[in-house]
């Protein structure tokens, strides 16, 4: 699958003619894009077709449209340089630092980024945890896309950290309930927060759920079909089957006792029963775990919240999956603020230089000198293209 994406040259502050970009779903994309950044402490999960660079380009393109940042063009000289600081406006786990560097590099490779925290570190309200220096235009163009990624990823990482700590000794997993187009980004944030990844998509794990079981004609038929399919196609991958009752757990165990099977994990779905007092009953879950007795991995699913995850984690299950890690994320509040005093000083210096060069050009013309001011000689036309 491929998609043509046209990125306007107006997206970039420099007058560079950029060719029309073809965003491909590349098998090497998640391994090759931005992996040289020193801030990369948690690698993104592997995906055979996900193009992280393409996702960044799409995010920038939807923001820039066909004209680019008209406000920047109207108010900010292209070559003016400033420094902007990342500020945490609430406590949490920061995530998306490596991705932020990729965005800045895509907009303007000359931007210099420095971090005082790394992905997965805690931040508190009021903490400055990084800065970026370079062309003001470039920083402002990249700002919203950078913050959108970082705030979402940090929100996911923050919740994951709390859930993962409470779930021990079980491991916390997310699900496929991610934002469309951000599957890898969301799952990357879970890793940064200390969780583990469930299957990336439909391709990397067989997951036999209730609809598959109903259509196949029961648990035994579904398992038999999967075993045959994997054997015929010479595929080796994890196989998980969903169970909703103790009777279904017995059926899976009976099938496995009669034949060699590829099953690796049994999902225990909705075996956590909410009680009227706000607590949960995990007796069925515990009984299922005892029945399985370590023959397969186990995964608890359903009614998993911050209030219930600790009790579920004590039941003996291997994993606990929670869609809320990604589908109900609350963004962590982060801002990027330009150093106002420095910007004002640079702005005043810029205006003085512009006035000087304008007067110098008038003086030379009035004096009969053919040669124009240095800015015009260099083909720039005015001082706004000088480096200050």
FINU-67799 format. One record per residue (C-alpha): x negated, y negated, z; residue number from 1. Coordinates in steps of 0.02 Angstrom, whole numbers, plus 50000, padded with zeros to 5 digits. Layout:
FINU-67799
REC X Y Z NUM
...
end
This chain:
FINU-67799
REC 50000 50000 50000 1
REC 49934 49827 49958 2
REC 50002 49653 49963 3
REC 49948 49499 49869 4
REC 49924 49350 49982 5
REC 49883 49178 49914 6
REC 49782 49072 50034 7
REC 49778 48890 49987 8
REC 49608 48805 49987 9
REC 49693 48669 50088 10
REC 49689 48787 50236 11
REC 49504 48754 50251 12
REC 49435 48582 50295 13
REC 49292 48595 50172 14
REC 49324 48564 49987 15
REC 49281 48742 49939 16
REC 49374 48828 49799 17
REC 49426 48997 49864 18
REC 49491 49135 49751 19
REC 49662 49213 49772 20
REC 49645 49344 49906 21
REC 49711 49521 49890 22
REC 49746 49591 50062 23
REC 49724 49779 50054 24
REC 49762 49909 50184 25
REC 49582 49968 50196 26
REC 49528 50128 50280 27
REC 49372 50041 50345 28
REC 49452 49877 50395 29
REC 49460 49905 50583 30
REC 49279 49962 50586 31
REC 49200 49826 50480 32
REC 49290 49664 50520 33
REC 49207 49557 50652 34
REC 49125 49704 50737 35
REC 48959 49613 50752 36
REC 49025 49485 50877 37
REC 48937 49491 51045 38
REC 49105 49467 51132 39
REC 49167 49638 51072 40
REC 49166 49739 51233 41
REC 49321 49845 51196 42
REC 49332 49909 51019 43
REC 49500 49905 50931 44
REC 49582 50074 50906 45
REC 49552 50163 50741 46
REC 49683 50154 50602 47
REC 49660 50220 50425 48
REC 49754 50081 50335 49
REC 49760 49931 50451 50
REC 49671 49776 50386 51
REC 49632 49664 50533 52
REC 49553 49530 50423 53
REC 49710 49530 50317 54
REC 49819 49505 50471 55
REC 49712 49355 50521 56
REC 49724 49283 50346 57
REC 49913 49305 50343 58
REC 49929 49217 50511 59
REC 49826 49070 50448 60
REC 49916 49066 50281 61
REC 50091 49060 50356 62
REC 50034 48913 50463 63
REC 49948 48818 50322 64
REC 50080 48846 50188 65
REC 50038 48765 50021 66
REC 49973 48599 50089 67
REC 49869 48640 50241 68
REC 49874 48537 50401 69
REC 49944 48371 50344 70
REC 49931 48296 50518 71
REC 49746 48335 50529 72
REC 49718 48263 50356 73
REC 49806 48104 50409 74
REC 49723 48080 50578 75
REC 49557 48172 50589 76
REC 49402 48136 50484 77
REC 49345 48297 50403 78
REC 49167 48294 50469 79
REC 49204 48233 50646 80
REC 49140 48356 50776 81
REC 49215 48388 50948 82
REC 49212 48514 51088 83
REC 49367 48604 51150 84
REC 49387 48708 51308 85
REC 49493 48862 51341 86
REC 49595 48840 51500 87
REC 49692 48974 51593 88
REC 49855 48900 51656 89
REC 49902 49052 51759 90
REC 49820 49205 51835 91
REC 49797 49360 51729 92
REC 49685 49469 51622 93
REC 49610 49383 51470 94
REC 49616 49476 51304 95
REC 49590 49428 51123 96
REC 49420 49345 51143 97
REC 49340 49449 51006 98
REC 49491 49421 50893 99
REC 49483 49233 50927 100
REC 49304 49231 50863 101
REC 49361 49318 50704 102
REC 49493 49183 50677 103
REC 49371 49040 50705 104
REC 49247 49123 50587 105
REC 49381 49142 50453 106
REC 49427 48958 50464 107
REC 49251 48889 50478 108
REC 49096 48999 50503 109
REC 48998 48849 50568 110
REC 49103 48838 50728 111
REC 49006 48883 50885 112
REC 49102 48980 51018 113
REC 49042 49014 51195 114
REC 49130 49119 51326 115
REC 49113 49126 51515 116
REC 49226 49279 51527 117
REC 49245 49434 51419 118
REC 49396 49536 51364 119
REC 49469 49625 51514 120
REC 49406 49501 51644 121
REC 49523 49417 51767 122
REC 49556 49231 51753 123
REC 49643 49114 51873 124
REC 49746 48957 51850 125
REC 49636 48808 51809 126
REC 49485 48910 51752 127
REC 49390 48854 51598 128
REC 49333 49018 51523 129
REC 49263 48968 51353 130
REC 49230 48828 51231 131
REC 49216 48799 51044 132
REC 49112 48663 50961 133
REC 49115 48601 50783 134
REC 49225 48510 50658 135
REC 49380 48443 50743 136
REC 49485 48480 50589 137
REC 49432 48663 50591 138
REC 49464 48684 50777 139
REC 49638 48610 50768 140
REC 49682 48715 50614 141
REC 49629 48875 50704 142
REC 49700 48827 50874 143
REC 49878 48891 50864 144
REC 49835 49055 50778 145
REC 49697 49088 50905 146
REC 49812 49050 51052 147
REC 49956 49152 50981 148
REC 49844 49305 50973 149
REC 49760 49274 51140 150
REC 49917 49233 51238 151
REC 50009 49387 51176 152
REC 49860 49503 51200 153
REC 49824 49432 51372 154
REC 50005 49455 51424 155
REC 49999 49638 51370 156
REC 49831 49666 51454 157
REC 49891 49585 51616 158
REC 50045 49695 51630 159
REC 49947 49849 51577 160
REC 49817 49819 51713 161
REC 49951 49811 51848 162
REC 50042 49964 51781 163
REC 49882 50065 51756 164
REC 49825 50031 51934 165
REC 49994 50079 52005 166
REC 50011 50236 51898 167
REC 49853 50322 51960 168
REC 49810 50464 51955 169
REC 49919 50469 51798 170
REC 49867 50370 51643 171
REC 49977 50232 51574 172
REC 50020 50233 51388 173
REC 50110 50112 51273 174
REC 50226 50170 51133 175
REC 50260 50122 50951 176
REC 50373 49981 51011 177
REC 50253 49847 50951 178
REC 50279 49687 50853 179
REC 50289 49725 50665 180
REC 50120 49695 50586 181
REC 50033 49686 50755 182
REC 50024 49872 50796 183
REC 49835 49878 50811 184
REC 49824 49710 50899 185
REC 49953 49760 51030 186
REC 49872 49929 51061 187
REC 49701 49847 51071 188
REC 49767 49737 51211 189
REC 49826 49891 51305 190
REC 49650 49963 51298 191
REC 49579 49797 51360 192
REC 49701 49803 51506 193
REC 49643 49976 51558 194
REC 49779 50082 51480 195
REC 49765 50219 51351 196
REC 49842 50228 51178 197
REC 49984 50342 51129 198
REC 49992 50393 50947 199
REC 49951 50249 50829 200
REC 50091 50291 50708 201
REC 50184 50431 50622 202
REC 50026 50501 50544 203
REC 49907 50546 50687 204
REC 50014 50655 50801 205
REC 50165 50768 50783 206
REC 50299 50710 50903 207
REC 50455 50818 50901 208
REC 50598 50716 50972 209
REC 50782 50750 51000 210
REC 50835 50708 50822 211
REC 50703 50825 50749 212
REC 50760 50964 50867 213
REC 50944 50940 50823 214
REC 50912 50942 50635 215
REC 50794 51091 50647 216
REC 50922 51191 50744 217
REC 50841 51198 50915 218
REC 50674 51191 51003 219
REC 50608 51360 50943 220
REC 50649 51321 50761 221
REC 50569 51149 50772 222
REC 50410 51217 50849 223
REC 50400 51359 50723 224
REC 50418 51236 50578 225
REC 50281 51123 50647 226
REC 50161 51268 50675 227
REC 50190 51328 50497 228
REC 50169 51154 50422 229
REC 50005 51122 50511 230
REC 49937 51292 50462 231
REC 49987 51275 50279 232
REC 49910 51101 50267 233
REC 49755 51144 50369 234
REC 49791 51002 50491 235
REC 49730 50989 50669 236
REC 49814 50859 50779 237
REC 49905 50840 50942 238
REC 50084 50904 50951 239
REC 50207 50839 51079 240
REC 50385 50896 51105 241
REC 50520 50802 51199 242
REC 50620 50890 51334 243
REC 50767 50815 51429 244
REC 50815 50957 51546 245
REC 50730 51095 51642 246
REC 50815 51219 51525 247
REC 50726 51139 51377 248
REC 50560 51149 51470 249
REC 50593 51336 51494 250
REC 50628 51354 51307 251
REC 50461 51274 51260 252
REC 50367 51383 51384 253
REC 50456 51539 51322 254
REC 50411 51501 51141 255
REC 50230 51469 51189 256
REC 50222 51634 51284 257
REC 50282 51731 51130 258
REC 50173 51655 50995 259
REC 50018 51551 50967 260
REC 50075 51370 50957 261
REC 49997 51203 50919 262
REC 50091 51114 51060 263
REC 49975 51009 51169 264
REC 50095 50901 51270 265
REC 50271 50910 51338 266
REC 50368 50748 51360 267
REC 50482 50746 51512 268
REC 50610 50617 51458 269
REC 50727 50532 51580 270
REC 50686 50653 51720 271
REC 50665 50502 51832 272
REC 50838 50466 51901 273
REC 50881 50289 51961 274
REC 50968 50279 52129 275
REC 51094 50149 52187 276
REC 50972 50079 52316 277
REC 50846 50035 52180 278
REC 50734 50185 52214 279
REC 50711 50333 52096 280
REC 50728 50521 52118 281
REC 50579 50613 52041 282
REC 50623 50787 52104 283
REC 50669 50850 51930 284
REC 50508 50779 51860 285
REC 50405 50866 51994 286
REC 50493 51031 51963 287
REC 50458 51019 51777 288
REC 50273 50984 51811 289
REC 50266 51136 51926 290
REC 50348 51245 51792 291
REC 50221 51191 51661 292
REC 50082 51220 51789 293
REC 49942 51141 51688 294
REC 49969 51243 51530 295
REC 50006 51083 51434 296
REC 49983 50898 51461 297
REC 50138 50813 51527 298
REC 50210 50641 51494 299
REC 50345 50553 51594 300
REC 50456 50436 51495 301
REC 50609 50334 51540 302
REC 50650 50220 51688 303
REC 50469 50166 51703 304
REC 50452 49996 51786 305
REC 50329 49906 51898 306
REC 50436 49963 52045 307
REC 50444 50147 51995 308
REC 50277 50183 51910 309
REC 50182 50222 52069 310
REC 50306 50354 52126 311
REC 50308 50430 51952 312
REC 50118 50434 51951 313
REC 50118 50536 52112 314
REC 50226 50673 52033 315
REC 50081 50762 51949 316
REC 50113 50708 51769 317
REC 49963 50677 51657 318
REC 50032 50522 51570 319
REC 50167 50392 51593 320
REC 50227 50300 51437 321
REC 50310 50130 51442 322
REC 50376 50034 51292 323
REC 50390 49877 51398 324
REC 50201 49851 51391 325
REC 50220 49786 51214 326
REC 50404 49759 51174 327
REC 50442 49646 51323 328
REC 50277 49557 51339 329
REC 50268 49390 51430 330
REC 50128 49286 51354 331
REC 49992 49225 51471 332
REC 49986 49036 51469 333
REC 49820 48979 51393 334
REC 49777 48811 51316 335
REC 49637 48742 51209 336
REC 49598 48561 51253 337
REC 49481 48447 51159 338
REC 49356 48349 51266 339
REC 49447 48182 51258 340
REC 49302 48072 51312 341
REC 49186 48150 51184 342
REC 49318 48137 51048 343
REC 49348 47953 51086 344
REC 49162 47917 51085 345
REC 49141 48007 50918 346
REC 49293 47919 50850 347
REC 49226 47748 50896 348
REC 49057 47792 50821 349
REC 49143 47851 50662 350
REC 49242 47690 50646 351
REC 49087 47583 50674 352
REC 48993 47679 50540 353
REC 49137 47665 50419 354
REC 49145 47478 50444 355
REC 48956 47465 50426 356
REC 48950 47564 50265 357
REC 49097 47467 50195 358
REC 49011 47300 50232 359
REC 48844 47364 50167 360
REC 48924 47411 50002 361
REC 49008 47239 49987 362
REC 48844 47152 50030 363
REC 48749 47245 49896 364
REC 48880 47212 49765 365
REC 48889 47026 49810 366
REC 48699 47017 49806 367
REC 48695 47085 49630 368
REC 48620 47250 49680 369
REC 48681 47388 49566 370
REC 48637 47530 49686 371
REC 48782 47573 49800 372
REC 48778 47624 49982 373
REC 48697 47788 50026 374
REC 48864 47873 50050 375
REC 48915 47838 49870 376
REC 48742 47889 49805 377
REC 48767 48060 49884 378
REC 48935 48078 49800 379
REC 49035 48069 49963 380
REC 49115 47901 49934 381
REC 49137 47851 50117 382
REC 49068 47883 50289 383
REC 49204 48005 50335 384
REC 49102 48141 50250 385
REC 48949 48111 50356 386
REC 48902 48220 50504 387
REC 48924 48132 50671 388
end
